[in-house]
Structures are given as structure tokens and as C-alpha cells.
Amino acid sequence: MNQYTELLIYLKTLAKLYGANTVTKDAPDSVDLQKTNIFPLVNISIANGSFSNGSTISFNVVLEAITNRDANKEVVDDKFWSNDNEVDNHNDTLAILNKMWVAMYRDFEDKNITSSESPTFEKITLDGTNLLDGWELSFDVELPNTTLNLCQ
């Protein structure tokens, strides 16, 4: 019964494959406390789940793709684009999550995993002490429970 571990390994592998330099599995509010992070970073959070019907286990998965803001000290007259890399950060981190989701959606059937078909994502702007930008993707997965046999 190692569904949790298998899911973590799978998500970590995808994050590294699609552009994350650092992958963590911390609580979302403690990701920014580690000084050795190399951005972009993907944080995997699986905080809750359920035993749905005796033959499957469901997990709520939250993936955060974040990177740090770099502000330019030059005076910029363009109020729309400003003097930092916020738009680039949001584009890059959204691309990481998008590639991960497409790969997961394609792989789920082969791995005998079902998932919500329309995950939601939320924008992260200037978060934490390192002023992090990115996105948070939330979805549910359901994995087979191969250890439990209801007939016994």
C-alpha cells in the first residue's frame, strides 16, 4: 500500500522533466523558508484524501510552480509592463504546470488513475519573503487500493 509514495515520485519526476530546478513537498507556507531553493520551484502538497469505496484511495493534490521576482532599478515609463519580470514569471510557471497536467492526463489511464478533468489554478503574486510569482494547480486523483480486499 504505497500509493502516496508512488504518486509523489511520479509528480516529482514530471516536475523535473518540465522545468523545475527544485521540487519540494512542504506545506505551501513553508516553501519560501529554505535558502537553498533554485527557482523555478514546484511544491507538491497532498494534505488530504479519502477512502472512497474500499477499492480506491482519493487524494487532493496541490501543485505550486513559483519563481522569484526580479525588479529592475531603472525608471520605466510604461505603467502596464512595469520594471520587473512578473509577466515572464507567470508565463514560465504556468507552462510548467500545463505541461505537467497534459502529461498526467495522458498517463493516468496507463497508471490506472482517475482524475478530475478540469483542474483549477490560482495566480500567486509577490508571495513570501522572496517575492514569489507563479500558479497553484488543484485537482483530485483516485488510485486503486490493491492491499484491501473486501471479500476477505
DSSP file (Angstrom, degrees, kcal/mol; ACC not computed):
  #  RESIDUE AA STRUCTURE BP1 BP2  ACC     N-H-->O    O-->H-N    N-H-->O    O-->H-N    TCO  KAPPA ALPHA  PHI   PSI    X-CA   Y-CA   Z-CA
    1    1 A M              0   0    0      0, 0.0     3,-0.2     0, 0.0   144,-0.1   0.000 360.0 360.0 360.0  78.3    0.0    0.0    0.0
    2    2 A N     >  +     0   0    0      1,-0.1     4,-2.5     2,-0.1     5,-0.2  -0.126 360.0 129.2-124.9  37.6    2.3    2.7   -1.2
    3    3 A Q  H  > S+     0   0    0      1,-0.2     4,-2.4     2,-0.2     5,-0.2   0.883  74.6  54.0 -60.0 -39.9    0.0    4.8   -3.4
    4    4 A Y  H  > S+     0   0    0      2,-0.2     4,-2.2     1,-0.2    -1,-0.2   0.936 111.2  44.6 -60.8 -48.0    1.1    8.0   -1.6
    5    5 A T  H  > S+     0   0    0      1,-0.2     4,-2.6     2,-0.2     5,-0.2   0.920 112.9  50.9 -63.7 -44.9    4.8    7.3   -2.3
    6    6 A E  H  X S+     0   0    0     -4,-2.5     4,-2.3     1,-0.2    -1,-0.2   0.895 110.5  49.6 -60.9 -40.5    4.2    6.3   -5.9
    7    7 A L  H  X S+     0   0    0     -4,-2.4     4,-2.5    -5,-0.2    -1,-0.2   0.914 111.1  49.4 -65.5 -42.8    2.1    9.5   -6.6
    8    8 A L  H  X S+     0   0    0     -4,-2.2     4,-2.6     2,-0.2     5,-0.2   0.927 111.9  48.0 -61.5 -45.5    4.9   11.7   -5.0
    9    9 A I  H  X S+     0   0    0     -4,-2.6     4,-2.4     1,-0.2    -2,-0.2   0.919 112.5  49.3 -61.8 -44.0    7.6   10.0   -7.2
   10   10 A Y  H  X S+     0   0    0     -4,-2.3     4,-2.1    -5,-0.2    -2,-0.2   0.930 113.4  45.3 -61.7 -47.3    5.5   10.4  -10.3
   11   11 A L  H  X S+     0   0    0     -4,-2.5     4,-2.4     1,-0.2    -2,-0.2   0.889 112.7  51.1 -66.3 -39.3    4.8   14.1   -9.7
   12   12 A K  H  X S+     0   0    0     -4,-2.6     4,-2.3    -5,-0.2     5,-0.2   0.922 108.9  51.5 -63.0 -43.7    8.4   14.9   -8.8
   13   13 A T  H  X S+     0   0    0     -4,-2.4     4,-2.2     1,-0.2    -2,-0.2   0.919 111.7  46.7 -59.5 -45.1    9.6   13.2  -12.0
   14   14 A L  H  X S+     0   0    0     -4,-2.1     4,-2.1     2,-0.2    -1,-0.2   0.908 109.7  53.4 -64.4 -42.0    7.2   15.2  -14.1
   15   15 A A  H  <>S+     0   0    0     -4,-2.4     5,-2.5     1,-0.2    -2,-0.2   0.925 112.2  44.3 -60.5 -44.9    8.2   18.5  -12.4
   16   16 A K  H ><5S+     0   0    0     -4,-2.3     3,-1.1     1,-0.2    -1,-0.2   0.896 112.6  53.2 -65.7 -39.5   11.9   17.9  -13.0
   17   17 A L  H 3<5S+     0   0    0     -4,-2.2    -1,-0.2     1,-0.2    -2,-0.2   0.854 110.7  46.5 -63.5 -35.8   11.2   16.9  -16.6
   18   18 A Y  T 3<5S-     0   0    0     -4,-2.1    -1,-0.2    -5,-0.1    -2,-0.2   0.128 131.6 -71.4-104.2  21.3    9.2   20.0  -17.4
   19   19 A G  T < 5S+     0   0    0     -3,-1.1     2,-0.4     1,-0.3    -3,-0.2   0.429  79.2 136.0 120.2  -2.4   11.4   22.7  -16.0
   20   20 A A      < -     0   0    0     -5,-2.5    -1,-0.3    -6,-0.2    21,-0.2  -0.645  30.1-168.9 -80.1 131.2   11.5   22.8  -12.2
   21   21 A N  S    S+     0   0    0     19,-2.6     2,-0.4    -2,-0.4    20,-0.2   0.777  79.7  30.4 -83.8 -30.0   15.0   23.2  -10.8
   22   22 A T  E     -a   41   0A   0     18,-1.5    20,-2.4    16,-0.2     2,-0.4  -0.991  67.0-167.4-129.8 137.7   13.8   22.4   -7.2
   23   23 A V  E     +a   42   0A   0     -2,-0.4     2,-0.3    18,-0.2    20,-0.2  -0.996  14.3 174.6-125.0 128.2   11.0   20.1   -6.2
   24   24 A T  E     -a   43   0A   0     18,-2.2    20,-2.9    -2,-0.4     7,-0.0  -0.797  29.8-154.8-124.9 167.9    9.7   20.1   -2.6
   25   25 A K        +     0   0    0     -2,-0.3    21,-0.2    18,-0.2    18,-0.1  -0.138  52.0 130.0-133.1  37.6    6.8   18.5   -0.7
   26   26 A D  S    S-     0   0    0      1,-0.1     5,-0.1    19,-0.1    -2,-0.1  -0.302  72.0 -82.1 -83.9 169.6    6.4   21.0    2.0
   27   27 A A    >>  -     0   0    0      1,-0.1     3,-2.3    -2,-0.1     4,-0.5  -0.548  50.0-113.5 -64.8 140.8    3.4   22.8    3.3
   28   28 A P  G >4 S+     0   0    0      0, 0.0     3,-0.7     0, 0.0     4,-0.3   0.781 113.6  56.2 -53.3 -31.5    2.8   25.7    0.9
   29   29 A D  G 34 S+     0   0    0      1,-0.2     3,-0.1     2,-0.1    -2,-0.0   0.597 107.4  48.4 -80.4  -8.5    3.5   28.3    3.6
   30   30 A S  G X4 S+     0   0    0     -3,-2.3     3,-1.1     1,-0.1     4,-0.3   0.401  82.3  92.2-109.0   2.7    7.0   26.9    4.4
   31   31 A V  G X< S+     0   0    0     -3,-0.7     3,-1.1    -4,-0.5    -2,-0.1   0.885  83.8  54.5 -61.8 -40.0    8.4   26.6    0.9
   32   32 A D  G 3  S+     0   0    0     -4,-0.3    -1,-0.2     1,-0.2    -2,-0.1   0.516  91.6  75.2 -75.8  -5.1   10.0   30.1    0.9
   33   33 A L  G <  S+     0   0    0     -3,-1.1     2,-0.5    96,-0.0    -1,-0.2   0.654  72.3  92.5 -83.8 -15.9   11.9   29.4    4.2
   34   34 A Q    X   -     0   0    0     -3,-1.1     3,-0.8    -4,-0.3    -3,-0.0  -0.684  59.3-160.8 -84.4 126.2   14.6   27.2    2.5
   35   35 A K  T 3  S+     0   0    0     -2,-0.5    -1,-0.1     1,-0.2    -3,-0.0   0.640  83.2  64.6 -81.4 -14.6   17.6   29.1    1.5
   36   36 A T  T 3  S+     0   0    0      2,-0.1    -1,-0.2     0, 0.0     2,-0.1   0.307  70.5 129.6 -93.8  10.2   18.9   26.5   -1.0
   37   37 A N    <   -     0   0    0     -3,-0.8     2,-0.5    -6,-0.1     4,-0.1  -0.427  42.7-159.1 -66.5 134.8   16.0   26.7   -3.4
   38   38 A I        -     0   0    0     -2,-0.1   -16,-0.2     2,-0.1   -17,-0.2  -0.982  36.4 -95.5-113.4 121.0   16.9   27.2   -7.0
   39   39 A F  S    S+     0   0    0     -2,-0.5     2,-0.1   -18,-0.2    28,-0.1  -0.523  98.4  57.1 -89.4 152.6   14.0   28.6   -9.0
   40   40 A P  S    S-     0   0    0      0, 0.0   -19,-2.6     0, 0.0   -18,-1.5   0.461  78.1-175.2 -72.8 152.3   11.7   27.8  -10.7
   41   41 A L  E     -aB  22  66A   0     25,-3.0    25,-2.8   -21,-0.2     2,-0.5  -0.932  19.7-156.9-122.7 140.0   10.4   25.5   -7.9
   42   42 A V  E     -aB  23  65A   0    -20,-2.4   -18,-2.2    -2,-0.4     2,-0.5  -0.986  10.3-161.3-116.7 124.8    7.5   23.1   -7.9
   43   43 A N  E     -aB  24  64A   0     21,-2.6    21,-2.3    -2,-0.5     2,-0.5  -0.908   4.6-153.5-105.4 130.4    6.0   22.3   -4.5
   44   44 A I  E     - B   0  63A   0    -20,-2.9     2,-0.5    -2,-0.5    19,-0.2  -0.905  14.5-178.3-104.4 124.0    3.8   19.1   -4.1
   45   45 A S  E     + B   0  62A   0     17,-2.5    17,-2.5    -2,-0.5     2,-0.5  -0.971  14.8 171.4-127.6 118.7    1.2   19.2   -1.4
   46   46 A I  E     +     0   0A   0     -2,-0.5    15,-0.2    15,-0.2     3,-0.1  -0.852  16.5 156.4-121.9  91.5   -1.0   16.3   -0.7
   47   47 A A  E     +     0   0A   0     -2,-0.5     2,-0.3    13,-0.5    -1,-0.1   0.675  57.8  15.1 -96.5 -19.9   -2.7   17.3    2.5
   48   48 A N  E     + B   0  60A   0     12,-0.6    12,-2.6     2,-0.0     2,-0.3  -0.963  56.0 154.4-151.4 167.8   -5.9   15.3    2.5
   49   49 A G  E     - B   0  59A   0     -2,-0.3     2,-0.3    10,-0.3    10,-0.3  -0.931  23.2-128.6-170.5-170.6   -7.7   12.4    0.9
   50   50 A S  E     - B   0  58A   0      8,-2.4     8,-3.3    -2,-0.3     2,-0.9  -0.994  21.3-120.5-156.9 153.8  -10.4    9.8    1.5
   51   51 A F  E     - B   0  57A   0     -2,-0.3     6,-0.2     6,-0.2    -2,-0.0  -0.874  40.6-175.4 -92.0 103.5  -11.0    6.0    1.3
   52   52 A S        -     0   0    0     -2,-0.9    -1,-0.2     4,-0.8     5,-0.1   0.942  63.0 -14.7 -78.9 -49.5  -13.8    6.3   -1.2
   53   53 A N  S    S-     0   0    0      3,-0.5    -1,-0.1     0, 0.0     4,-0.1   0.225  93.2 -93.1-143.6  17.8  -15.3    2.8   -1.8
   54   54 A G  S    S+     0   0    0      2,-0.5    94,-0.1     1,-0.1    96,-0.1   0.106 120.6  61.2  90.5 -23.6  -13.0    0.2   -0.4
   55   55 A S  S    S+     0   0    0      1,-0.1    90,-3.0    94,-0.1     2,-0.3   0.455 103.1  45.3-114.5  -2.4  -11.2   -0.4   -3.6
   56   56 A T  E     - C   0 144A   0     88,-0.3    -4,-0.8    90,-0.0    -3,-0.5  -0.958  60.3-147.8-138.6 158.6   -9.8    3.1   -4.2
   57   57 A I  E     -BC  51 143A   0     86,-2.8    86,-3.1    -2,-0.3     2,-0.4  -0.993  17.0-153.7-122.9 132.2   -8.0    5.9   -2.4
   58   58 A S  E     -BC  50 142A   0     -8,-3.3    -8,-2.4    -2,-0.4     2,-0.4  -0.869   9.9-171.1-108.3 140.9   -8.5    9.5   -3.3
   59   59 A F  E     -BC  49 141A   0     82,-2.5    82,-2.5    -2,-0.4     2,-0.6  -0.977  21.1-137.0-127.7 143.0   -6.0   12.3   -2.8
   60   60 A N  E     -BC  48 140A   0    -12,-2.6   -12,-0.6    -2,-0.4   -13,-0.5  -0.904  29.3-162.0 -94.8 121.7   -6.4   16.1   -3.1
   61   61 A V  E     - C   0 139A   0     78,-3.3    78,-2.3    -2,-0.6     2,-0.5  -0.885  12.9-172.4-111.1 134.2   -3.2   17.3   -4.9
   62   62 A V  E     -BC  45 138A   0    -17,-2.5   -17,-2.5    -2,-0.4     2,-0.5  -0.990   4.7-170.3-125.0 121.9   -2.0   20.9   -5.0
   63   63 A L  E     -BC  44 137A   0     74,-3.0    74,-3.4    -2,-0.5     2,-0.5  -0.949   1.8-166.5-111.2 128.3    1.0   21.8   -7.2
   64   64 A E  E     -BC  43 136A   0    -21,-2.3   -21,-2.6    -2,-0.5     2,-0.6  -0.968   3.9-169.4-113.6 124.5    2.6   25.2   -6.9
   65   65 A A  E     +BC  42 135A   0     70,-2.5    70,-2.1    -2,-0.5     2,-0.3  -0.968  24.9 162.9-109.7 119.5    5.0   26.4   -9.6
   66   66 A I  E     -BC  41 134A   0    -25,-2.8   -25,-3.0    -2,-0.6     2,-0.3  -0.930  20.7-179.5-138.1 157.1    6.8   29.5   -8.4
   67   67 A T  E     - C   0 133A   0     66,-2.4    66,-3.0    -2,-0.3     2,-0.2  -0.967  35.9 -93.5-150.1 162.7    9.8   31.6   -9.1
   68   68 A N  E     - C   0 132A   0     -2,-0.3     2,-0.2    64,-0.2    64,-0.2  -0.545  35.2-115.7 -89.3 147.6   11.3   34.8   -7.6
   69   69 A R        -     0   0    0     62,-2.3     2,-0.5    61,-0.7    -1,-0.1  -0.532  21.4-158.8 -77.4 137.4   10.6   38.3   -8.8
   70   70 A D        -     0   0    0     -2,-0.2    15,-0.8     2,-0.0     2,-0.4  -0.957   9.1-160.9-120.7 110.4   13.5   40.3  -10.3
   71   71 A A  B     -F   84   0B   0     -2,-0.5     2,-0.4    13,-0.2    13,-0.3  -0.759  11.2-137.6 -96.0 136.7   12.9   44.1  -10.2
   72   72 A N        -     0   0    0     11,-3.9     4,-0.1    -2,-0.4    11,-0.1  -0.757   4.7-146.9 -90.5 134.8   14.9   46.4  -12.4
   73   73 A K        +     0   0    0     -2,-0.4    -1,-0.1     2,-0.1     2,-0.1   0.579  66.0 107.2 -80.3  -9.1   16.1   49.6  -10.7
   74   74 A E  S    S-     0   0    0      9,-0.1     2,-0.4     1,-0.1    -2,-0.1  -0.372  81.7-105.5 -68.5 148.2   15.8   51.7  -13.9
   75   75 A V        -     0   0    0     -2,-0.1     2,-0.5     2,-0.0    -1,-0.1  -0.620  38.6-163.2 -75.1 128.7   13.0   54.1  -14.2
   76   76 A V        -     0   0    0     -2,-0.4     7,-0.1     1,-0.1     6,-0.0  -0.959  18.5-163.7-119.7 130.6   10.3   52.8  -16.6
   77   77 A D        +     0   0    0     -2,-0.5     2,-1.0     5,-0.1    -1,-0.1   0.605  68.1  93.6 -86.2 -12.4    7.7   55.0  -18.1
   78   78 A D     >  -     0   0    0      1,-0.2     4,-1.9     4,-0.2    -1,-0.1  -0.718  51.4-175.7 -87.4 103.4    5.5   52.0  -19.1
   79   79 A K  T  4 S+     0   0    0     -2,-1.0    -1,-0.2     1,-0.2     4,-0.1   0.740  78.9  59.7 -71.5 -22.8    3.0   51.5  -16.3
   80   80 A F  T  4 S+     0   0    0      1,-0.1    -1,-0.2     2,-0.1    -2,-0.1   0.955 117.7  25.8 -71.5 -49.8    1.5   48.4  -17.9
   81   81 A W  T >4 S-     0   0    0      1,-0.2     3,-0.7     5,-0.0     6,-0.2   0.694  93.8-169.4 -89.4 -21.2    4.7   46.3  -18.1
   82   82 A S  T 3<  -     0   0    0     -4,-1.9    -4,-0.2     1,-0.2    -1,-0.2  -0.151  41.8 -66.5  63.5-158.1    6.4   48.0  -15.1
   83   83 A N  T 3  S+     0   0    0     -7,-0.1   -11,-3.9    -4,-0.1     2,-0.3  -0.159 102.3  70.1-124.5  39.8   10.1   47.3  -14.3
   84   84 A D  B <  S-F   71   0B   0     -3,-0.7     3,-0.3   -13,-0.3   -13,-0.2  -0.817  83.2-105.1-143.2-176.7   10.1   43.6  -13.3
   85   85 A N  S  > S+     0   0    0    -15,-0.8     4,-2.8    -2,-0.3     5,-0.2  -0.023  70.1 124.5-104.5  29.3    9.7   40.1  -14.7
   86   86 A E  H  > S+     0   0    0      1,-0.2     4,-2.4     2,-0.2     5,-0.2   0.914  75.3  47.0 -57.4 -47.1    6.3   39.4  -13.3
   87   87 A V  H  > S+     0   0    0     -3,-0.3     4,-2.4    -6,-0.2    -1,-0.2   0.913 113.3  49.0 -64.3 -42.5    4.7   38.5  -16.7
   88   88 A D  H  > S+     0   0    0      2,-0.2     4,-3.0     1,-0.2     5,-0.2   0.919 110.2  52.2 -61.5 -43.3    7.6   36.2  -17.6
   89   89 A N  H  X S+     0   0    0     -4,-2.8     4,-2.5     1,-0.2     5,-0.3   0.931 111.4  45.8 -58.8 -46.6    7.4   34.5  -14.2
   90   90 A H  H  X S+     0   0    0     -4,-2.4     4,-1.8    -5,-0.2    -1,-0.2   0.885 114.2  48.9 -67.2 -37.5    3.7   33.8  -14.6
   91   91 A N  H  X S+     0   0    0     -4,-2.4     4,-2.0    -5,-0.2    -2,-0.2   0.942 113.8  45.6 -64.3 -47.3    4.2   32.6  -18.2
   92   92 A D  H  X S+     0   0    0     -4,-3.0     4,-1.7     1,-0.2    -2,-0.2   0.914 115.5  44.7 -65.0 -44.4    7.0   30.3  -17.3
   93   93 A T  H  X S+     0   0    0     -4,-2.5     4,-2.0    -5,-0.2    -1,-0.2   0.862 112.1  52.2 -72.1 -34.0    5.4   28.8  -14.2
   94   94 A L  H  X S+     0   0    0     -4,-1.8     4,-2.7    -5,-0.3    -1,-0.2   0.886 107.2  54.0 -65.8 -37.3    2.1   28.3  -16.0
   95   95 A A  H  X S+     0   0    0     -4,-2.0     4,-2.5     2,-0.2     5,-0.2   0.898 106.6  51.6 -63.1 -40.3    3.9   26.5  -18.8
   96   96 A I  H  X S+     0   0    0     -4,-1.7     4,-2.3     1,-0.2    -2,-0.2   0.953 114.0  42.8 -60.5 -49.8    5.4   24.1  -16.2
   97   97 A L  H  X S+     0   0    0     -4,-2.0     4,-2.7     1,-0.2    -2,-0.2   0.881 113.2  52.8 -65.5 -37.9    2.0   23.2  -14.7
   98   98 A N  H  X S+     0   0    0     -4,-2.7     4,-2.4     2,-0.2    -1,-0.2   0.929 111.0  46.2 -63.9 -45.2    0.4   23.0  -18.1
   99   99 A K  H  X S+     0   0    0     -4,-2.5     4,-2.2     1,-0.2    -2,-0.2   0.904 113.3  50.1 -64.0 -40.9    3.0   20.5  -19.4
  100  100 A M  H  X S+     0   0    0     -4,-2.3     4,-2.7    -5,-0.2    -2,-0.2   0.934 111.4  48.1 -62.1 -45.6    2.7   18.5  -16.2
  101  101 A W  H  X S+     0   0    0     -4,-2.7     4,-3.1     2,-0.2     5,-0.2   0.912 110.8  50.1 -64.0 -42.9   -1.1   18.4  -16.4
  102  102 A V  H  X S+     0   0    0     -4,-2.4     4,-1.9     1,-0.2    -1,-0.2   0.916 112.9  47.2 -62.3 -42.4   -1.1   17.3  -20.0
  103  103 A A  H  X S+     0   0    0     -4,-2.2     4,-2.3    -5,-0.2    -2,-0.2   0.921 114.0  47.5 -64.3 -43.5    1.4   14.5  -19.3
  104  104 A M  H  X S+     0   0    0     -4,-2.7     4,-2.5     2,-0.2    -2,-0.2   0.944 110.7  50.9 -62.2 -47.6   -0.6   13.4  -16.3
  105  105 A Y  H  < S+     0   0    0     -4,-3.1     4,-0.4     1,-0.2    -1,-0.2   0.871 114.0  45.3 -59.1 -37.5   -3.9   13.4  -18.1
  106  106 A R  H  < S+     0   0    0     -4,-1.9     4,-0.4    -5,-0.2     3,-0.3   0.865 118.5  42.3 -72.5 -37.2   -2.3   11.3  -20.9
  107  107 A D  H  X S+     0   0    0     -4,-2.3     4,-1.8     1,-0.2     3,-0.4   0.697  90.7  85.4 -84.5 -21.0   -0.6    8.9  -18.4
  108  108 A F  T  <>S+     0   0    0     -4,-2.5     5,-2.9     1,-0.2     4,-0.4   0.857  87.6  51.5 -55.3 -42.5   -3.5    8.4  -16.0
  109  109 A E  T >45S+     0   0    0     -4,-0.4     3,-1.1    -3,-0.3    -1,-0.2   0.919 110.8  48.0 -63.3 -42.6   -5.2    5.6  -17.9
  110  110 A D  T 345S+     0   0    0     -4,-0.4    -1,-0.2    -3,-0.4    -2,-0.2   0.810 114.1  47.4 -66.3 -29.4   -2.0    3.6  -18.2
  111  111 A K  T 3<5S-     0   0    0     -4,-1.8    -1,-0.2     2,-0.1    -2,-0.2   0.359 114.1-117.8 -92.7   3.9   -1.3    4.1  -14.5
  112  112 A N  T < 5 +     0   0    0     -3,-1.1     2,-0.4    -4,-0.4    -3,-0.2   0.888  69.6 136.8  59.7  42.2   -4.9    3.1  -13.5
  113  113 A I      < -     0   0    0     -5,-2.9     2,-0.3    -6,-0.1    -1,-0.2  -0.941  39.3-158.3-117.6 139.0   -5.5    6.6  -12.0
  114  114 A T  E     +D  142   0A   0     28,-2.2    28,-2.7    -2,-0.4     2,-0.3  -0.871  16.1 178.1-113.1 155.1   -8.6    8.7  -12.5
  115  115 A S  E     -D  141   0A   0     -2,-0.3    26,-0.2    26,-0.2     2,-0.1  -0.963  39.2 -83.6-149.0 161.8   -8.7   12.4  -12.0
  116  116 A S        -     0   0    0     24,-1.7    26,-0.0    -2,-0.3     0, 0.0  -0.477  37.8-142.3 -63.4 141.4  -10.9   15.4  -12.2
  117  117 A E  S    S+     0   0    0      1,-0.2    -1,-0.1    -2,-0.1   -12,-0.0   0.657  88.3  46.3 -86.8 -15.1  -11.0   16.6  -15.8
  118  118 A S  S    S-     0   0    0      2,-0.0    -1,-0.2     0, 0.0    -2,-0.0  -0.687  74.4-171.3-129.3  79.6  -11.0   20.3  -15.2
  119  119 A P        -     0   0    0      0, 0.0     2,-0.3     0, 0.0    20,-0.2  -0.313  17.8-130.6 -68.2 155.3   -8.4   21.2  -12.5
  120  120 A T  E     -E  138   0A   0     18,-1.6    18,-3.0     2,-0.0     2,-0.3  -0.789  19.2-164.7-105.3 150.4   -8.4   24.8  -11.2
  121  121 A F  E     -E  137   0A   0     -2,-0.3     2,-0.4    16,-0.2    16,-0.2  -0.980   3.0-158.0-135.6 152.7   -5.5   27.1  -10.9
  122  122 A E  E     -E  136   0A   0     14,-2.3    14,-2.3    -2,-0.3     2,-0.2  -0.974  22.9-114.3-132.2 140.1   -4.9   30.3   -9.0
  123  123 A K  E     -E  135   0A   0     -2,-0.4     2,-0.5    12,-0.2    12,-0.3  -0.493  21.7-156.9 -75.9 138.4   -2.4   33.1   -9.5
  124  124 A I  E     -E  134   0A   0     10,-3.0    10,-2.4    -2,-0.2     2,-0.4  -0.977  15.1-179.4-115.2 126.4    0.3   33.7   -6.9
  125  125 A T  E     -     0   0A   0     -2,-0.5     8,-0.2     8,-0.2     7,-0.1  -0.989  61.2 -17.1-134.7 127.8    1.8   37.2   -6.9
  126  126 A L  E    S+     0   0A   0     -2,-0.4     2,-0.3     5,-0.2     7,-0.2   0.889  84.0 170.5  50.7  50.1    4.6   38.6   -4.6
  127  127 A D  E   > -E  132   0A   0      5,-2.6     5,-3.1     3,-0.1     3,-0.2  -0.690  37.8  -5.8 -93.8 143.0    4.2   35.8   -2.1
  128  128 A G  T > 5S-     0   0    0     -2,-0.3     3,-1.0     3,-0.2   -99,-0.0  -0.006 101.1 -54.7  74.0-175.5    6.6   35.3    0.8
  129  129 A T  T 3 5S+     0   0    0      1,-0.2    -1,-0.2     2,-0.1   -96,-0.0   0.752 134.3  54.4 -74.2 -24.0    9.9   36.9    1.7
  130  130 A N  T 3 5S-     0   0    0     -3,-0.2   -61,-0.7   -98,-0.0    -1,-0.2   0.340 110.7-119.0 -90.6   7.4   11.4   36.2   -1.7
  131  131 A L  T < 5 -     0   0    0     -3,-1.0   -62,-2.3    -5,-0.2     2,-0.3   0.983  42.1-162.5  52.6  70.0    8.5   37.9   -3.6
  132  132 A L  E   < -CE  68 127A   0     -5,-3.1    -5,-2.6   -64,-0.2     2,-0.3  -0.637  13.7-166.7 -91.7 139.4    7.5   34.7   -5.5
  133  133 A D  E     +C   67   0A   0    -66,-3.0   -66,-2.4    -2,-0.3     2,-0.3  -0.895  35.1  89.8-117.3 151.0    5.2   34.7   -8.5
  134  134 A G  E     -CE  66 124A   0    -10,-2.4   -10,-3.0    -2,-0.3     2,-0.3  -0.991  61.2 -72.6 164.1-151.7    3.5   31.6  -10.1
  135  135 A W  E     -CE  65 123A   0    -70,-2.1   -70,-2.5    -2,-0.3     2,-0.5  -0.966  20.2-143.5-141.7 153.6    0.5   29.5  -10.1
  136  136 A E  E     -CE  64 122A   0    -14,-2.3   -14,-2.3    -2,-0.3     2,-0.5  -0.990  16.3-162.1-121.3 122.7   -1.2   26.9   -7.9
  137  137 A L  E     -CE  63 121A   0    -74,-3.4   -74,-3.0    -2,-0.5     2,-0.4  -0.910   6.2-168.5-108.6 128.5   -3.0   23.9   -9.5
  138  138 A S  E     +CE  62 120A   0    -18,-3.0   -18,-1.6    -2,-0.5     2,-0.3  -0.955  18.6 143.3-121.2 135.0   -5.5   21.9   -7.6
  139  139 A F  E     -C   61   0A   0    -78,-2.3   -78,-3.3    -2,-0.4     2,-0.4  -0.980  38.5-120.0-159.5 164.1   -7.0   18.5   -8.6
  140  140 A D  E     -C   60   0A   0     -2,-0.3   -24,-1.7   -80,-0.2     2,-0.3  -0.871  22.4-167.3-110.1 144.1   -8.2   15.2   -7.2
  141  141 A V  E     -CD  59 115A   0    -82,-2.5   -82,-2.5    -2,-0.4     2,-0.4  -0.946   8.3-153.8-127.1 152.8   -6.8   11.8   -8.1
  142  142 A E  E     -CD  58 114A   0    -28,-2.7   -28,-2.2    -2,-0.3   -84,-0.2  -0.990  14.9-174.0-128.7 122.7   -8.2    8.3   -7.4
  143  143 A L  E     -C   57   0A   0    -86,-3.1   -86,-2.8    -2,-0.4   -30,-0.1  -0.847  31.8 -98.8-116.6 150.4   -5.8    5.4   -7.2
  144  144 A P  E     -C   56   0A   0      0, 0.0     2,-1.0     0, 0.0   -88,-0.3  -0.422  25.1-138.0 -67.8 141.9   -6.6    1.7   -6.8
  145  145 A N        +     0   0    0    -90,-3.0     3,-0.1     1,-0.1   -89,-0.0  -0.836  28.1 173.7 -98.4  94.4   -6.2    0.2   -3.3
  146  146 A T        +     0   0    0     -2,-1.0    -1,-0.1     1,-0.2   -90,-0.0   0.577  69.3  60.0 -83.4  -9.3   -4.5   -3.0   -4.1
  147  147 A T  S    S+     0   0    0     -3,-0.1     2,-0.4   -92,-0.0    -1,-0.2   0.851  91.0  73.1 -85.3 -36.8   -3.9   -4.0   -0.5
  148  148 A L        -     0   0    0     -3,-0.1     2,-0.5   -94,-0.1    -3,-0.1  -0.645  57.8-172.5 -86.9 131.5   -7.5   -4.1    0.7
  149  149 A N    >   -     0   0    0     -2,-0.4     3,-1.4     1,-0.1   -94,-0.1  -0.968  11.3-161.9-123.4 113.7   -9.8   -7.0   -0.4
  150  150 A L  T 3  S+     0   0    0     -2,-0.5    -1,-0.1     1,-0.3   -95,-0.0   0.633  86.3  66.9 -70.5 -13.7  -13.4   -6.6    0.6
  151  151 A C  T 3         0   0    0      1,-0.2    -1,-0.3     0, 0.0     0, 0.0   0.590 360.0 360.0 -83.5  -9.8  -14.1  -10.3    0.0
  152  152 A Q    <         0   0    0     -3,-1.4    -1,-0.2     0, 0.0    -2,-0.2   0.456 360.0 360.0 -92.9 360.0  -11.9  -11.4    2.9
